[in-house]
Each structure stands twice: as C-alpha cells, then as structure tokens.
Amino acid sequence: MLKIRNLSKSFNKDTDNQIDVFNHFNLEIKANKCTAIIGSNGCGKSTLLNIIGGSIKEDTGQIILKGRDISTFREEQRAIYMGRVYQDPSMGVSPSLTILENMSLADKKGEKFTLRRLIKKKNINKYIELLKDLGLGLEDKLDTKVKFLSGGQRQSLSLVMAAMKHPDLLLLDEHTAALDPKTSNVVMQKTKELISKYSITTIMISHNIRDAIEYSDRIIMLDKGQIILDKPSRNVTEEELITIYRTKLDEKIA
C-alpha cells in the first residue's frame, strides 16, 4: 500500500555537522492497518513522517502510495491523498474559524472553492453526525471558534477532519503528546474508532509505549535510521520494548 524504497536523507550535507538520518532505508506499510513507529529522540521517526507527508524532501529514494510514485509531489499535492494530525492541537485546525467553518474547509480538500461559498447547508447534517460520534458535544457548538475549545476537543476535531474524506493514508504525529493522560486516553479511543470505522491505513508516531501496543496492529522501532524491531503488536510486550530502550541508552552512555 505504501512502499518506501532506498530512502536516504542527510542534514547539513557536505559540512562538518552532517547528520545522516536514513541510508537506503526500505519499509512497506500494509493497507487498512495501523502501524506504530517508536524510538528514542533522534532515531528518525519524525523525519520519516515529514518525508512521507512532503514537508521534508528526501535526498534519494521513492515514496510509492497505492502504486503511485509521489516522490516528486509537493506537500499540498500529497495532502490530497493523506490526512494528518499533529502534536500541537492547533496545527490541524484553523483556531480563528468556527467548528462549522473548519469542517467545511476539510470537506473541500482537493477542490477549488471560494470562502464566500465555503459552507453548504446540505452538508451540515453530515458534519453533525460525524461530530456526534465523538461524544464530546461538539455538534452543539458548530458556531464556536475553535480557539475556545480544549486541547482534547481540538485534537478530536482534527481527527474527524483528517478522516472525513477517507484518505489513502492517515499520519498521526505524536498527536496525544501535548494532552493530559485522561484526555489522551479519550483521543486515542476516538482514534481507534475512526480508523476502524473507515478502514484507514495509518502510521502513528507515539511516545507512549503502552498506547503504541494497544492501539496499533504493528510495532516498528527505529534506531539511528534503521529498523531494529518489527513485530505484530500482539506479539510485543511493554517490558520487551523498555528493555530495548534501556539497552540502547546504555550503549549511548558507554
């Protein structure tokens, strides 16, 4: 479904501060599954997601999505086929616009439109039903500006907006990292429900080992731009992952 072939990426190239993140990296993501990518800071997980999304350009290699080579596509072109939820609750929404305006914008993704004709009354009931599924009462706040919502409400709204066009790929970039534990649990449960409902192929970067295991089908651990673990989530324990983390930390200290 998603194939990454011979991916290489370096920063500060040809300088004394050159950092080689990926060197002929390969990965294949299966359709309709949630793959969690974990690893310590600097392992390459965020860079990988940004390369897939198009906000960072790879040096060499191919990004193939459903048989389509999108390596030369700009970020806005890739966004037609992808949904994304960011770590910052304000990144996936327009805080100065209302919930209804945000939903309408997401519904126009990939289409040409003018702000004057942004909202179509015939679509409002559809938005209400989508928001009802969250169970947060947002369907009763359509005219509320998003900047007045809590972080958890914003992330939940971002999820709905990212999934409503049924993208080929959903990218979750540590989307609960800025939330308190209780709110994080709510957002993760909503994430699971949306992914399941629409059978969306998902890549989730997570800082939370327990969430990575519980809410994904597959766990991939990166270290220095290389895959050091790749297993079905049901076959991985929290203790196993913590042991690997500690081993790698000891190696760095040594």
N, C-alpha and C positions, 0 to 999 in steps of 0.2 A: 504493500500500500504506500508506504514511504520508504524510499531507499536513499541512503547516504553513501556515496561511493568515493573512495580515495580523497577524503576531505583533508585539506591542510590549511592551517591558519596560524600566522605569527603576528605579533605586535612589535612595534619599534624595529621593523625589519632592517637588517644591514647596519645596525648600530650596536654599541656595547651593551645596550639594555634590551636586546632582542629576547622576546619570550615566545617560545614555540608551544602553542596550546594543542594543536592537532597535527599529526603527521601521518597522512594516508589512512585516515580513520574511516571505518565502514560500520554501518548499522542499518538494520531493516526493522521497521515497525509494522506489526500486523494490524489489519483492519478491524474495527469495532472492538478494540481492546484499549485499556488504559495502562500505559507504561510509565512507571515512576522512575525518574533519574535522580540518584542521590550521590553524595560525595562531599568531601571537605571543601572549604573555600579555596578557590583557585584550581579546582580539578577540571574545569571546562564546561560544567553543566549549563551555566547561564549563557556562556558564549555559544554553545551549541544551539540553544533555543533561539538566540538572536540571529544566528546564521540561518536557521530554518525559516524564521519569520521575515528575514530580509533586512533587519536593522543593522546587521554587520555583514560585510561581504567576505566570502571565503576567498582564499588565495587561489586554490585549485580544488577541483572536485566537482561532483554533481549532486544536486538535490532533486530527486525524482518523486513526484507526488501523483499517485494513481496513473502511472505511466507517462506523465507529463514532466519534462525537464524544466524546472522553474529556476534553474541556477542564474539565468540572466534576468529574471523578473525583478522589478523594483519592489520595495516593501509594500506599496499601495496596491500593486498588481497581485502580490501573493495574498494580501488581505482578503481578496475576493473568495479565496478557497479556504481561508483559515479564520478561526476565531481565537481571541487571546484575552486572558485575564491576567493582570499584572499584580505585583506585590503591593504597590501603592493603590489603595482603594479609589483614588481619584483619577487614575490613569485610564481606566476603561470606560469612563463616563465623561459627560460634559457637566461639571458642577453648576454652572450658571443657568443651565436649561432645566426644565421640569422633567419629571419621570416620563410623561407622555411624549415630550419632545425627544428625549433620549431614545425611547423605544421606536419612535418614528424614524429617527436617524439610522438606527441599527437595521430597521426594516428596508431602508433604501440602499443598503450596502451593495456596491457594484452597479448602481443605477445612476442616471443623470437626473437631477432634480433641483428645484429652487426652494429656498427657505419659505417663500410665500405659499408654496403648495406642499409643504412638508407633511402636515397632518391630514390624514384622510379619515373621515368619521367612520367609514365602513370597517376600518381596521381596529378601532378602539376596543370593541368587544373581544377581539383576538388577544390584544395586549392584556386586558383584564384577566382573561382565563390563564394566560401564561404567568402572570404575577400571583394569581390565586394559588397556583401550585407551590409557591414558595412558603405560603402560610405565614407571611410576615405583615399582612395588611397593606402592602404597597398598592394594591389595586384600588384602595380608597384614598390614595394620595397622588393621583395622576398629575394634579396641578401643582404639586410641591416641588420646589427646586431641589435638585439632588444634593446641593451643598448642605442642606439641612438634615440629611439622612446620616445615620450612624455608619461607621466603617463596615460593619457586617451587612447592613442593608445595601450599601453601595456595591460591595463585592457580590452579593446575591443578585442585584440588578445587573451587574456586569456579566455574570454567568448567563443569565437569561438572554441578554443582548448578544453575547458571543455565540450562543447556541441556537438562536431563533431562526437563523437561515440555514440550519443544518449543515455546517461547514464540513469539508472533507477532513479537516484536522483541527483539533482544539488544543491550544497551548496554554498551560497553566503554570505561571512563573512565580512559584512560592506564594500563591495567592491568599494564603492564610497567615503568612509570617507577621503581618502587622496587626493581627487581631488577638484579642484576649482568648484564653483557652475555651471558654464557654461559647463564644461567638464563632471561634474556629471550628468547633465541632458541628455547629449548625450549618455553616457554609460548606464543610466537607460532606455532610449528609445530602445537602441540596445538590452538590456537585455530582455525587454518585447517582442520585435520582435522575438528573438531566442527562448524564452520559448514557445511563441505561435506557431511558425513555426514547432517546433519539439514535441510539447505537453509534455514538460518535467516537471515532478514533482519537485518542487523547494522549498527549505527552505531558506529564506532570512533574515539575521540579519541586522537590519537597525538602525542607529542613527537618521535618518531623518523621523519624524512622517508623514510629507506630502508624501514623497516617499513611505513609508510603506502602506499608504492608497491607493494611486493612482496606484501603480504597483503590488499589491497583490490581491488575492481573499479572504484571511482570515487573520485576525489580532489576534495574541496571545500576551498578555502582561504577563511577568513574574515578580515576586517579591519574593525574598528570596527562590528561587527554586520552587515556586508554581504558578500555572496559576490563575491570578486574573481577566483576561478578555479574552474571546474567542468569536469573532463575525465575520460574513462576513464583508469584508472591506466596502462594500456599505452601511452598517448599522452603520458605525462608523464615527464620526466627529473628526476633529483635536482638537476642543475645548474640547471634552469629554476626549480625551487622555491626553491633557495638564492638565486638572483638576485632573485627577487621579495621574499624576506625582507630581503635587504640593501637593496633599493630603499626598502622601507617603513621600515627602520631609519634610513636616511639622511634620509628625509622628516621623521621624528620629531626627529632631532637638529637639522635645519635649522630 
